[in-house]
Structure formats: structure tokens, C-alpha cells
Amino acid sequence: MYALGAAILIYALTGGELTLLYPVIATSYIWVNILAYFLFQEPLTFTKWIGIASIIAGLTFVGMGGKHD
């Protein structure tokens, strides 16, 4: 799965803006927590929710700061 994700990211970087595409990797923390919750019944603690919210806020700010045509 990592190799597939890396290949997709490399393909996307050929035609996109690095500052907008690369932060997508940061969402891996979110996906890991969601999958762990559903597959392994791991709890989503308050600290994890704070981390997820921080990542989403950071991605939002990065997205707003990108070059707009």
C-alpha cells in the first residue's frame, strides 16, 4: 500500500504544486487512526482527536496559502 501511495504521489507531483500536494501525506495519521478504530477497536482518545484537528487545520492553512490562478 505504501508503494502504491508513493507512486500516486510521484505521479501527482509531476503536474501539481508541491506545497499543495505533499501535505496529503500528513493525512496518513488520520487514516491510520480511523482504520485502527474500525479494524482493531482501538479507542480514539481526546489527544488523538486534538492531533487530527491540528492536522486538518494545518492542511487548511496550507491549502489557503497556495497559488491561486
Biopython code that builds the backbone (N, CA, C, O; Angstrom):
import numpy as np
from Bio.PDB.StructureBuilder import StructureBuilder

atoms = [
    (1, "MET", "N", (0.821, -1.183, 0.000)),
    (1, "MET", "CA", (0.000, 0.000, 0.000)),
    (1, "MET", "C", (0.871, 1.255, 0.000)),
    (1, "MET", "O", (0.547, 2.251, -0.647)),
    (2, "TYR", "N", (1.975, 1.192, 0.732)),
    (2, "TYR", "CA", (2.863, 2.360, 0.765)),
    (2, "TYR", "C", (3.453, 2.634, -0.617)),
    (2, "TYR", "O", (3.543, 3.785, -1.046)),
    (3, "ALA", "N", (3.850, 1.571, -1.306)),
    (3, "ALA", "CA", (4.426, 1.740, -2.646)),
    (3, "ALA", "C", (3.396, 2.318, -3.607)),
    (3, "ALA", "O", (3.727, 3.168, -4.433)),
    (4, "LEU", "N", (2.160, 1.870, -3.506)),
    (4, "LEU", "CA", (1.099, 2.401, -4.358)),
    (4, "LEU", "C", (0.863, 3.880, -4.053)),
    (4, "LEU", "O", (0.725, 4.691, -4.968)),
    (5, "GLY", "N", (0.817, 4.224, -2.776)),
    (5, "GLY", "CA", (0.644, 5.616, -2.394)),
    (5, "GLY", "C", (1.796, 6.491, -2.863)),
    (5, "GLY", "O", (1.586, 7.619, -3.308)),
    (6, "ALA", "N", (3.014, 5.970, -2.762)),
    (6, "ALA", "CA", (4.188, 6.725, -3.226)),
    (6, "ALA", "C", (4.143, 6.930, -4.731)),
    (6, "ALA", "O", (4.480, 8.007, -5.222)),
    (7, "ALA", "N", (3.732, 5.910, -5.465)),
    (7, "ALA", "CA", (3.650, 6.026, -6.926)),
    (7, "ALA", "C", (2.594, 7.058, -7.322)),
    (7, "ALA", "O", (2.816, 7.855, -8.234)),
    (8, "ILE", "N", (1.465, 7.045, -6.650)),
    (8, "ILE", "CA", (0.420, 8.037, -6.934)),
    (8, "ILE", "C", (0.907, 9.437, -6.602)),
    (8, "ILE", "O", (0.640, 10.379, -7.349)),
    (9, "LEU", "N", (1.622, 9.588, -5.484)),
    (9, "LEU", "CA", (2.145, 10.899, -5.101)),
    (9, "LEU", "C", (3.165, 11.395, -6.122)),
    (9, "LEU", "O", (3.143, 12.568, -6.497)),
    (10, "ILE", "N", (4.045, 10.530, -6.568)),
    (10, "ILE", "CA", (5.040, 10.922, -7.570)),
    (10, "ILE", "C", (4.354, 11.347, -8.856)),
    (10, "ILE", "O", (4.741, 12.341, -9.469)),
    (11, "TYR", "N", (3.346, 10.607, -9.265)),
    (11, "TYR", "CA", (2.607, 10.976, -10.475)),
    (11, "TYR", "C", (1.920, 12.333, -10.295)),
    (11, "TYR", "O", (1.936, 13.161, -11.205)),
    (12, "ALA", "N", (1.326, 12.559, -9.143)),
    (12, "ALA", "CA", (0.645, 13.828, -8.880)),
    (12, "ALA", "C", (1.622, 14.996, -8.852)),
    (12, "ALA", "O", (1.286, 16.100, -9.279)),
    (13, "LEU", "N", (2.827, 14.756, -8.353)),
    (13, "LEU", "CA", (3.820, 15.829, -8.260)),
    (13, "LEU", "C", (4.325, 16.274, -9.627)),
    (13, "LEU", "O", (4.864, 17.373, -9.756)),
    (14, "THR", "N", (4.160, 15.449, -10.637)),
    (14, "THR", "CA", (4.619, 15.853, -11.969)),
    (14, "THR", "C", (3.778, 16.990, -12.544)),
    (14, "THR", "O", (4.256, 17.740, -13.395)),
    (15, "GLY", "N", (2.549, 17.124, -12.097)),
    (15, "GLY", "CA", (1.703, 18.160, -12.659)),
    (15, "GLY", "C", (1.092, 19.093, -11.638)),
    (15, "GLY", "O", (0.272, 19.940, -11.994)),
    (16, "GLY", "N", (1.468, 18.962, -10.381)),
    (16, "GLY", "CA", (0.845, 19.781, -9.350)),
    (16, "GLY", "C", (1.850, 20.596, -8.565)),
    (16, "GLY", "O", (3.061, 20.486, -8.754)),
    (17, "GLU", "N", (1.315, 21.411, -7.685)),
    (17, "GLU", "CA", (2.145, 22.268, -6.847)),
    (17, "GLU", "C", (2.550, 21.506, -5.585)),
    (17, "GLU", "O", (1.696, 20.979, -4.872)),
    (18, "LEU", "N", (3.840, 21.450, -5.315)),
    (18, "LEU", "CA", (4.370, 20.667, -4.203)),
    (18, "LEU", "C", (3.765, 21.080, -2.874)),
    (18, "LEU", "O", (3.422, 20.217, -2.066)),
    (19, "THR", "N", (3.626, 22.361, -2.628)),
    (19, "THR", "CA", (3.115, 22.817, -1.336)),
    (19, "THR", "C", (1.656, 22.438, -1.118)),
    (19, "THR", "O", (1.181, 22.450, 0.018)),
    (20, "LEU", "N", (0.950, 22.107, -2.169)),
    (20, "LEU", "CA", (-0.433, 21.672, -2.008)),
    (20, "LEU", "C", (-0.565, 20.152, -1.989)),
    (20, "LEU", "O", (-1.448, 19.620, -1.317)),
    (21, "LEU", "N", (0.292, 19.453, -2.708)),
    (21, "LEU", "CA", (0.160, 18.004, -2.813)),
    (21, "LEU", "C", (0.871, 17.239, -1.696)),
    (21, "LEU", "O", (0.356, 16.230, -1.214)),
    (22, "TYR", "N", (2.028, 17.702, -1.289)),
    (22, "TYR", "CA", (2.809, 16.937, -0.320)),
    (22, "TYR", "C", (2.131, 16.812, 1.044)),
    (22, "TYR", "O", (2.270, 15.769, 1.683)),
    (23, "PRO", "N", (1.408, 17.820, 1.516)),
    (23, "PRO", "CA", (0.745, 17.660, 2.817)),
    (23, "PRO", "C", (-0.286, 16.545, 2.865)),
    (23, "PRO", "O", (-0.748, 16.185, 3.947)),
    (24, "VAL", "N", (-0.651, 16.001, 1.739)),
    (24, "VAL", "CA", (-1.585, 14.875, 1.740)),
    (24, "VAL", "C", (-1.010, 13.716, 2.549)),
    (24, "VAL", "O", (-1.759, 12.936, 3.139)),
    (25, "ILE", "N", (0.305, 13.603, 2.577)),
    (25, "ILE", "CA", (0.950, 12.553, 3.368)),
    (25, "ILE", "C", (0.605, 12.710, 4.848)),
    (25, "ILE", "O", (0.532, 11.725, 5.583)),
    (26, "ALA", "N", (0.397, 13.943, 5.276)),
    (26, "ALA", "CA", (0.052, 14.178, 6.687)),
    (26, "ALA", "C", (-1.283, 13.535, 7.051)),
    (26, "ALA", "O", (-1.536, 13.253, 8.222)),
    (27, "THR", "N", (-2.130, 13.305, 6.066)),
    (27, "THR", "CA", (-3.415, 12.680, 6.363)),
    (27, "THR", "C", (-3.265, 11.194, 6.704)),
    (27, "THR", "O", (-4.225, 10.569, 7.153)),
    (28, "SER", "N", (-2.096, 10.631, 6.501)),
    (28, "SER", "CA", (-1.905, 9.220, 6.834)),
    (28, "SER", "C", (-2.152, 8.980, 8.324)),
    (28, "SER", "O", (-2.665, 7.924, 8.696)),
    (29, "TYR", "N", (-1.798, 9.935, 9.180)),
    (29, "TYR", "CA", (-2.071, 9.795, 10.618)),
    (29, "TYR", "C", (-3.571, 9.673, 10.864)),
    (29, "TYR", "O", (-4.007, 8.885, 11.703)),
    (30, "ILE", "N", (-4.353, 10.454, 10.134)),
    (30, "ILE", "CA", (-5.804, 10.408, 10.294)),
    (30, "ILE", "C", (-6.341, 9.049, 9.851)),
    (30, "ILE", "O", (-7.141, 8.433, 10.555)),
    (31, "TRP", "N", (-5.892, 8.581, 8.671)),
    (31, "TRP", "CA", (-6.377, 7.305, 8.154)),
    (31, "TRP", "C", (-5.979, 6.139, 9.047)),
    (31, "TRP", "O", (-6.759, 5.204, 9.231)),
    (32, "VAL", "N", (-4.791, 6.185, 9.597)),
    (32, "VAL", "CA", (-4.346, 5.110, 10.490)),
    (32, "VAL", "C", (-5.241, 5.039, 11.720)),
    (32, "VAL", "O", (-5.627, 3.953, 12.152)),
    (33, "ASN", "N", (-5.567, 6.195, 12.281)),
    (33, "ASN", "CA", (-6.430, 6.206, 13.464)),
    (33, "ASN", "C", (-7.841, 5.733, 13.154)),
    (33, "ASN", "O", (-8.441, 5.009, 13.949)),
    (34, "ILE", "N", (-8.371, 6.128, 12.019)),
    (34, "ILE", "CA", (-9.722, 5.692, 11.645)),
    (34, "ILE", "C", (-9.748, 4.186, 11.398)),
    (34, "ILE", "O", (-10.647, 3.492, 11.872)),
    (35, "LEU", "N", (-8.765, 3.683, 10.658)),
    (35, "LEU", "CA", (-8.716, 2.238, 10.399)),
    (35, "LEU", "C", (-8.474, 1.435, 11.674)),
    (35, "LEU", "O", (-9.059, 0.367, 11.853)),
    (36, "ALA", "N", (-7.622, 1.939, 12.558)),
    (36, "ALA", "CA", (-7.374, 1.243, 13.823)),
    (36, "ALA", "C", (-8.637, 1.194, 14.669)),
    (36, "ALA", "O", (-8.882, 0.211, 15.368)),
    (37, "TYR", "N", (-9.433, 2.244, 14.608)),
    (37, "TYR", "CA", (-10.688, 2.268, 15.360)),
    (37, "TYR", "C", (-11.643, 1.195, 14.844)),
    (37, "TYR", "O", (-12.239, 0.461, 15.633)),
    (38, "PHE", "N", (-11.789, 1.103, 13.525)),
    (38, "PHE", "CA", (-12.744, 0.159, 12.954)),
    (38, "PHE", "C", (-12.222, -1.275, 12.891)),
    (38, "PHE", "O", (-12.979, -2.221, 13.110)),
    (39, "LEU", "N", (-10.937, -1.441, 12.594)),
    (39, "LEU", "CA", (-10.410, -2.795, 12.425)),
    (39, "LEU", "C", (-9.948, -3.434, 13.725)),
    (39, "LEU", "O", (-10.118, -4.637, 13.921)),
    (40, "PHE", "N", (-9.359, -2.631, 14.624)),
    (40, "PHE", "CA", (-8.779, -3.186, 15.845)),
    (40, "PHE", "C", (-9.451, -2.688, 17.117)),
    (40, "PHE", "O", (-8.994, -2.984, 18.221)),
    (41, "GLN", "N", (-10.532, -1.934, 16.966)),
    (41, "GLN", "CA", (-11.291, -1.391, 18.085)),
    (41, "GLN", "C", (-10.423, -0.585, 19.060)),
    (41, "GLN", "O", (-10.649, -0.608, 20.269)),
    (42, "GLU", "N", (-9.444, 0.115, 18.525)),
    (42, "GLU", "CA", (-8.624, 0.998, 19.360)),
    (42, "GLU", "C", (-9.417, 2.271, 19.634)),
    (42, "GLU", "O", (-10.106, 2.782, 18.752)),
    (43, "PRO", "N", (-9.319, 2.774, 20.847)),
    (43, "PRO", "CA", (-10.097, 3.973, 21.168)),
    (43, "PRO", "C", (-9.516, 5.223, 20.513)),
    (43, "PRO", "O", (-8.303, 5.359, 20.355)),
    (44, "LEU", "N", (-10.410, 6.124, 20.140)),
    (44, "LEU", "CA", (-9.994, 7.436, 19.655)),
    (44, "LEU", "C", (-10.054, 8.376, 20.857)),
    (44, "LEU", "O", (-11.112, 8.903, 21.200)),
    (45, "THR", "N", (-8.918, 8.571, 21.479)),
    (45, "THR", "CA", (-8.852, 9.375, 22.686)),
    (45, "THR", "C", (-8.927, 10.867, 22.357)),
    (45, "THR", "O", (-8.821, 11.273, 21.200)),
    (46, "PHE", "N", (-9.110, 11.658, 23.394)),
    (46, "PHE", "CA", (-9.169, 13.110, 23.227)),
    (46, "PHE", "C", (-7.878, 13.631, 22.609)),
    (46, "PHE", "O", (-7.915, 14.520, 21.758)),
    (47, "THR", "N", (-6.745, 13.094, 23.024)),
    (47, "THR", "CA", (-5.454, 13.525, 22.477)),
    (47, "THR", "C", (-5.368, 13.240, 20.983)),
    (47, "THR", "O", (-4.855, 14.062, 20.223)),
    (48, "LYS", "N", (-5.858, 12.096, 20.563)),
    (48, "LYS", "CA", (-5.846, 11.766, 19.139)),
    (48, "LYS", "C", (-6.755, 12.711, 18.360)),
    (48, "LYS", "O", (-6.409, 13.138, 17.259)),
    (49, "TRP", "N", (-7.910, 13.038, 18.923)),
    (49, "TRP", "CA", (-8.808, 13.984, 18.254)),
    (49, "TRP", "C", (-8.166, 15.354, 18.128)),
    (49, "TRP", "O", (-8.335, 16.025, 17.110)),
    (50, "ILE", "N", (-7.430, 15.780, 19.149)),
    (50, "ILE", "CA", (-6.713, 17.063, 19.076)),
    (50, "ILE", "C", (-5.675, 17.000, 17.950)),
    (50, "ILE", "O", (-5.533, 17.957, 17.189)),
    (51, "GLY", "N", (-4.956, 15.893, 17.838)),
    (51, "GLY", "CA", (-3.970, 15.725, 16.774)),
    (51, "GLY", "C", (-4.614, 15.754, 15.403)),
    (51, "GLY", "O", (-4.099, 16.394, 14.486)),
    (52, "ILE", "N", (-5.734, 15.068, 15.256)),
    (52, "ILE", "CA", (-6.445, 15.052, 13.971)),
    (52, "ILE", "C", (-6.927, 16.452, 13.617)),
    (52, "ILE", "O", (-6.798, 16.887, 12.472)),
    (53, "ALA", "N", (-7.484, 17.156, 14.599)),
    (53, "ALA", "CA", (-7.958, 18.524, 14.347)),
    (53, "ALA", "C", (-6.798, 19.445, 13.974)),
    (53, "ALA", "O", (-6.949, 20.316, 13.118)),
    (54, "SER", "N", (-5.647, 19.259, 14.608)),
    (54, "SER", "CA", (-4.478, 20.083, 14.291)),
    (54, "SER", "C", (-4.000, 19.832, 12.865)),
    (54, "SER", "O", (-3.632, 20.769, 12.155)),
    (55, "ILE", "N", (-4.005, 18.579, 12.451)),
    (55, "ILE", "CA", (-3.593, 18.239, 11.085)),
    (55, "ILE", "C", (-4.556, 18.851, 10.075)),
    (55, "ILE", "O", (-4.130, 19.423, 9.071)),
    (56, "ILE", "N", (-5.839, 18.733, 10.337)),
    (56, "ILE", "CA", (-6.824, 19.298, 9.411)),
    (56, "ILE", "C", (-6.694, 20.814, 9.346)),
    (56, "ILE", "O", (-6.786, 21.396, 8.265)),
    (57, "ALA", "N", (-6.481, 21.458, 10.489)),
    (57, "ALA", "CA", (-6.296, 22.914, 10.498)),
    (57, "ALA", "C", (-5.043, 23.301, 9.714)),
    (57, "ALA", "O", (-5.068, 24.250, 8.931)),
    (58, "GLY", "N", (-3.952, 22.571, 9.921)),
    (58, "GLY", "CA", (-2.721, 22.858, 9.193)),
    (58, "GLY", "C", (-2.884, 22.680, 7.700)),
    (58, "GLY", "O", (-2.400, 23.497, 6.917)),
    (59, "LEU", "N", (-3.565, 21.614, 7.298)),
    (59, "LEU", "CA", (-3.805, 21.384, 5.873)),
    (59, "LEU", "C", (-4.688, 22.480, 5.274)),
    (59, "LEU", "O", (-4.510, 22.876, 4.122)),
    (60, "THR", "N", (-5.622, 22.952, 6.058)),
    (60, "THR", "CA", (-6.482, 24.042, 5.593)),
    (60, "THR", "C", (-5.671, 25.301, 5.356)),
    (60, "THR", "O", (-5.834, 25.964, 4.331)),
    (61, "PHE", "N", (-4.793, 25.636, 6.302)),
    (61, "PHE", "CA", (-3.968, 26.835, 6.156)),
    (61, "PHE", "C", (-3.002, 26.715, 4.977)),
    (61, "PHE", "O", (-2.786, 27.682, 4.248)),
    (62, "VAL", "N", (-2.431, 25.544, 4.794)),
    (62, "VAL", "CA", (-1.529, 25.336, 3.662)),
    (62, "VAL", "C", (-2.306, 25.470, 2.357)),
    (62, "VAL", "O", (-1.824, 26.082, 1.404)),
    (63, "GLY", "N", (-3.502, 24.899, 2.316)),
    (63, "GLY", "CA", (-4.320, 24.989, 1.108)),
    (63, "GLY", "C", (-4.724, 26.422, 0.786)),
    (63, "GLY", "O", (-4.783, 26.802, -0.383)),
    (64, "MET", "N", (-4.999, 27.210, 1.806)),
    (64, "MET", "CA", (-5.374, 28.607, 1.580)),
    (64, "MET", "C", (-4.192, 29.435, 1.123)),
    (64, "MET", "O", (-4.368, 30.463, 0.469)),
    (65, "GLY", "N", (-2.989, 28.998, 1.461)),
    (65, "GLY", "CA", (-1.800, 29.753, 1.096)),
    (65, "GLY", "C", (-1.234, 29.391, -0.259)),
    (65, "GLY", "O", (-0.228, 29.964, -0.675)),
    (66, "GLY", "N", (-1.851, 28.458, -0.956)),
    (66, "GLY", "CA", (-1.354, 28.030, -2.264)),
    (66, "GLY", "C", (-1.595, 29.082, -3.337)),
    (66, "GLY", "O", (-2.371, 30.022, -3.159)),
    (67, "LYS", "N", (-0.912, 28.894, -4.443)),
    (67, "LYS", "CA", (-1.041, 29.798, -5.584)),
    (67, "LYS", "C", (-2.407, 29.607, -6.224)),
    (67, "LYS", "O", (-2.787, 28.488, -6.571)),
    (68, "HIS", "N", (-3.132, 30.687, -6.378)),
    (68, "HIS", "CA", (-4.459, 30.635, -6.996)),
    (68, "HIS", "C", (-4.393, 31.291, -8.373)),
    (68, "HIS", "O", (-3.902, 32.409, -8.525)),
    (69, "ASP", "N", (-4.893, 30.576, -9.359)),
    (69, "ASP", "CA", (-4.882, 31.108, -10.738)),
    (69, "ASP", "C", (-6.154, 31.873, -11.026)),
    (69, "ASP", "O", (-6.326, 32.391, -12.129)),
]
sb = StructureBuilder()
sb.init_structure("model")
sb.init_model(0)
sb.init_chain("A")
sb.init_seg("    ")
for serial, (resi, resn, name, xyz) in enumerate(atoms, 1):
    if name == "N":
        sb.init_residue(resn, " ", resi, " ")
    sb.init_atom(name, np.array(xyz, "f"), 0.0, 1.0, " ", f" {name:<3s}", serial, name[0])
structure = sb.get_structure()
